[in-house]
Amino acid sequence: MAAGASPAVGRTPSRVCPQPISIAANIPSPTSRFIATPLDSTSAGRQRSARAPEPVRTRTISSPPVGVGRERSRSEWGPRPIRVVLLKDVRPRPYGQPGGPARPVSPVGEPRLAARLDLRGAAAYRTAAPGRGTNRGKEPVGADRCCILVLNHNGRDLLAECLPSVVRAAEAAPMPCAVVVVDNASTDDSIALVRDRWPSVLVEREPNRGLASFNRVLARRDEEIALLLNNDVKLAPGAVAPLVAALQADPDALFSAPACWTFDGSTYEGMRTRVRIRYGLVQGLCRVPGFEAEVDRPGLTASAGPVLAVDRRKFLAIGGYDELFFPGRIEDLDLGFRGWMAGWRGLYVPESVAYHRGFASFGPAFGRSGCDLLAIRNTLLFSWKNLSGRLLAGHLAWLAVRTVASVATGRTAFVRALGDALSRLGSVLDARRSAAAGAVGRVDRQNAFFREFRW
């Protein structure tokens, strides 16, 4: 669960493209891209002058749909409309061509790790359901559809508050978009509520594995792209299209993440995540010094916790969320790091907007001190599993210093978290061996991750 973080002034357009064409009835081609651009209040519904080859209509949606407006609810601002436009024939340019991205070069000249991962095997297809025939489970993925998975555990009240906005966002998506509640062994009446109020919403029951429950459900789905939400997340009506478009336009993208705000729209929650190592512990934060200038600027992000869209095949190819971190905290950073090490990246897409109530599930279940213990324990697990070279050596050196200081000052939280982490050391070493943490070129790529997202 990534840390969150105040609003910024203004918005930077994500891309300039000649002849933007407003859409309503036209169906986009698979290579078309949707973006959302703000309109001045005096020009809402007015066509931008451009030569269009066919008649078009403007589709205007209000932003935001939930709580107090995201756009200008922050003190003196007021909500602004958003126009969704279709950029025709916006295709990713090949590497090395004018206007295209530079060809990624792995450290020490090794082939890109992403090329080694087989996306054509079982991970790219739906897992066959037991007893349904030998041919089932090998249907090709659906590039013309997406889905939204909402993780829930005893969150009836949160579903009642947040799920209506998710359903509206799915209905406003430019492609068929199913909504699925992934229920982690709830003992309240969450499932009854969903089936009674939203008959169109599917329910998938899973044992409680935290975020790792997404793994099994995604293996049974066949959509190319899926949005993964906690049950304390609301979506703006136009939240889906920009996230899907970003993934479709970038062949190296593992996930895309929206700009996320508190429910009242007053405080920035993320998901433009930066990373540093401080006194031996890895920290991932969004509200870093100077973040206000970057809130509305698209770019890369290290991780996204409560809400993100994933390329399903890539997500499954690297193993999805790791159950090692159960019940939660830091597993989103672990996913982003493993994706980076495989040659992929996360995209921050502020044209998409979401709202989050932090610790709505973890707070009541574990309390603030319990959440802090989980964060420390899982930070240790992340470091032992993933770090190599000088970063690992520095972490271990600081580990001894922190332990001595914790005992000397009588602050035992760190020692207790360390003991809990050590009880999982066997699983950590297995995961480390599977990730080939000592492989040639790995240290250089790891260091590039921390340089890219440093603050």
N, C-alpha and C positions, 0 to 999 in steps of 0.2 A: 504494500500500500504506500504509494509515494507520498511524501510530505507535500502539503499544499503551500500556497502563499499568496497590493492594493492596486488599484486600478490605474490604467494608463490613459493618457490623453491622445485622442485621435486614433486613426487606423490606417495602416499602410496596405494598399492594394497588393494582392498576392502575385499578380501577373498582368502585364499589358499585352493585349492581343488585338489585332485589327479586326474590325467588323464583328463585335460581339452580337450574338443573335438571341433575343429573349425567347423563352420557350414556354409553351403551355400544352398544346396538343401534339406537337411534333415528338416523335419517338427517337431518342438519340441512337447513334450507331455505337457498337462496342468500344470504339476508340475515342468517342466524344468525352468531354470532361465537363463536369458541373462545378461552378464556383459560386459563392455568394458575395455580392458587392454591395456596400451601403449606398443608399440614395439620400440626397438631401430631402428634407420634408417638403420643400417646394417643388420637387421634381418626381415625387412618388408616382409611379404609373406612367411616366412620360418616356417615350422611346428615345434612346440615344440615336443620333443621326448616323446611319450606316446603310450601305447598299446591301440589301438582303435579296437572295435569289428567289425567295418565296414568301408569301404572306406569313406573318408571325404575330403572336399575341404575347402580351406581358403577363407573367404570373407573379403577383406580389404577395408576400406573406409577412405577417407581423413578427417582430422580434423584440423581446423574447416572449414566449407563451406562458411562462410559469413564474410565479413569485413576482417580485418587483423587477422591472425591466433590467436586463443585463447591460444594454447599450449605454443608457444614460441615467440609470437609477442611482449611479454613484454620485451622490450629492446633487449638483446642479444639472446633470444631464437628463434628457428625456428619451424615451424609446424611439428608435428609427426603424423605418421599414427596410426590408432587404429584398433585392431583386435577384432571382436566380436566373443566370444566363448560361446558355450553352455555347461553349467555344468549339467551333467546328474544326474537326481534323487536328486536334491538339494531340499529337503523338510524341512519345519520348524520342528525342533525337538519338541516333546511334552514337556510341562512344567515338570520340576523336573527330567528329564532323563539326563544321562551324555551328555554333549555338548549342552544341550538345555537351554533355558532361565529360570531364576528363576520365579516361579509363582508370578504374581503381587498380592500384598497384599494391600487392601484398608486400609486407616487409621481407627482406632477404630474397625477393624474387620467387617465392613459392606461388603455385597456382592459387587462384582465389578459392577460399574454403567453400563458398556457396556452391561453386560448380561441382564439388564433390558430393553434395547431398542429393540423393535421388528423390526428385519430386514426382517421378512417374509411377512409383510403386504404390503400396497400400495406403500411404499417407495422403495420396492425392484422390483417393476414392472412399466412398462410404464403407464403413465396416459392416459386414454382413450380419443381419440379425439372425439369432439362432433359429433353426427350423424353418427358414423361409426360402430354401432352395440354394443350389450351389452357384447360380449365376447372380444372385442378388448381392449387392455390395460392390459391384464393379461398374456402376453407372458413372459416366464422366461427370466432373464437377459442373455446377451450374454457374456460368459466368454472367447470366442475365438476372440473377437473384442474389439477395443477401439475407441475413437474419440478425436478430438482436437477442442475445442470451442474457437473462437477468438472474444473477446468483442470489439465492435466498436461504436463510436459516432463521426460522422463528421471527420473521419480519412482517407479520400481517399488516401492522399500522404503516410501515414504510411502503409496502406495496400499494396500499390504499391511497397513499399520498403521491407516490412517484410514478406508478405504472400507467396512469392515464396519459401523461406526457409522452411516455415511451411509445404507447400505442398510436398516438397522434403523429409522432415523428415517423413511425413505420408507414403509416398511411400516406404521409407526404413525400416519402422517398420516391425517386424517379424510376424505381424498379420494384418488383414484388419483394416484400420484406416481411418475413415471419417473425413473430415475437414468441419467445420460449422462456418460461420460468424454470430455471434449474434449481430444484429444491433439495437442499442438503439435509435430509432427514429431519424436517421440521416436526415439532410436536404440537404446535399451535394450529389454528385453522387457516393457515396461509393458502393451502391448496383449495380448500372449499371456497374461500373468498375469490380466488382467481377464476375458478370454474363457474361461479355464480355471476360475477360481474362482467367478465371478459371471456365469453365462450370461444372466441377466435384465438385466444392465447393458449399455446400448448404448454404442458407441464411435463418435465423430465425429472423423475426422482432418482437421486444418487445418494450413496453413503456420504457422510460429511467428510470431504477431503479438502475443504477450503477452496481456494481458487483452482486447485488441481481437478476439481469436478468438471471444469470446462473441457479438460482434455478428452474425457470419454464421450461427452456429448458431441464435441466437434468431430470426433472420429466417426460418429454416426450420421453427421450432416453431410450434404453435398454442395452447399453454397461455396463459392470461391472466397467470399469475404464475410466475416461475422463481427458484429459489435459485441463486446463483452462488458457488462455493467454490473456494478454492485446494486443492491436493492435500495440504496439511499441516493440514487442518481436520477435527476430529471434531464430531459432532452428538449432543446428548442425544436420547433417543427422542421426546420431546415438542417438539422444536425447531421443527418445520414449522408446526404449527397456529397458534401466536400470530403468527408473521410473516405468514402468509397472511391471518389475520383482521384484522390491523392495516391491511393494504393495502386489503382489501375495505371496511373501515369508513370510510376516509378518502379521498374523491375527489381530494384534492390531494396524495396521497402518491406519490412516485416510487419510494422504496425503504424497506424496514424492515430493521433490524439487531439482532442478538441481543446479550446480554451475553456477552462472550468472555473466556476464562481460559486460562492456560497448561495444558499437558496434566495436570500434577499438581494443578490447581485452586488453586494457592497465590497466583498473581499475576494481577491484572486486566489484560487486554489491550485492552479496548474493548468496544463500539464507540460510546460516547458521546463524539463528537469535538468538541473546541473549536478555535477558530482565532484566531490573532493575527498581526500583522506586527511583527517585531522587527528593527531595524536594516536595514529595507528588504526582508527576506525573509519570505514567508508561512510560517507553521508551523501544522501541524495535529497536535494531541496529545490523548490520552485521559487520561493520568495527570497532570492539572493540579492545582494547589493546591486542596484541598477536594473532590477527586473522590470520596472515600470516601462522602460523604453522598449522592451522586447515583447510585451504582452500581445500586441497585435501584429507581430512580425513572424511570418512563417519561417520554419527552419527545422533543425534536427533536435531531437529530444532523447535523453538517455533512457527514460522509462515513463510509464503511465499506469497508475494504479487503478482507480475506481471506474474508469471509462476509457476504452480504446477500441479501435477496429483492427483486426488482424487478417493477414493473408493466411487462410486456414491451412494450406498445404505446408507453407514454411513453418508456421507455428507447430504443427505436428512433427515436422521433420527434425526439429531441435528438441522435441520432447515435451513441449508445452510448459505449463507451470510445474515446479518441482515440489513434490509432497514433503521434501525435507524441511520446508519452512512452515509446515502446518503448526498452528491454525492460521498464521498469516503474519505479514510485515516483511518487506524487502524482496518478496518473491517477484515483484514486478521489475525491480532493478536487475535481479538475476536473469530474468527473461530477456531484457534489453541487452545485457552484457553478452549473453550467449548468442543472441542474434548478431551482434556486432562481430563477435569472434568468428561467426560463420560467414561473414561478408555482407550482412544486411544491416539495416538501420531503421530507426524510428523517426517519424515525421510529426512535427507540431503544426497543426492546421487550425489557426484561430478563426477561420471563416465558420467553422463548426463550433457550436456553443453548448455547454452542458452545465449542470448545477449539482453540487454535492454537499451533503451534510456529513462532515467528517466525524468518524468514530461513532456513528449512529448504531452500529452493531457491536463493535469491539468495546466501546466505552462501557455500556451496561454489563457486558459479559465479563470483562477483565478488570475494569477500573483503570485509572490513569497509571498507577504504579505497575499493574500487570501488563499494560500495553508497552510501557517503557522497558520492562524486562524482556518481552518478546522482541522488541526492536534491537536491544543489545545482543541477545542470543543469536538472532538471525543475521545480524551484521557480522558476528564472529563466524557463523556458518558460511556466509557468503565469501568472506576472506579466505577461509581454509579451503573452500571448494574451488575458487576461481583465480586467486592471485598467484603470481609467480615472480621470480627474480627479486629485485630490490624491494618491490612493494610488499611481497610476502615477508621478506627478512625484516623490513621496517615494522610491519604489523606485529610480528612475533616479539621484537624487542620492546615495543610499547606495551604489549600484552603483559610482560613481566612487571613493567613499571606501574601499570594500572592496577594489577593485582595487589602489589605491595601497598600502593597508596590507598586502595579500598579497605584493606585490612587495618592499616594504621589509623585511618580516620573513622573507622567503625561504620562506613557506608557499604553495606554488604550486597547491595543490588548487583553490582558488577560481578562479584564472586559467585552469587547464585546463578546469574545468567551464564557465566563461564562454566559452572558445573553442569548446567542443563545442556549447553552446547557440547561439552566433552562426552556426555552420554550418547550423543549421536555421531561420534567421531568415525565409527565404522562405516556408516552410511555416507559420511562426507568423503572419506577416502575412496570409496567405491565410485562416487560421482566424479571425483577428481581424476581417477584413472580413466573413466569413460570419456571425460572431456579432453584427455591427453594434455593435461595442464603443463607438462614439461616439453611439449613438442617444439621443434625448431620453428622459429618465427612467431611463436605465440606471445612471447614477452613484448616484442615490438608492437604487435597489434593491440595487446592489452594497454601498453603505454599510450598508444594513439587514442584509445577510448578516453582515458583520463585527461589527455590534452584537449581533445575535442570538446568535452563537457565541463572543463574546469571552471571554477569561479573564485 
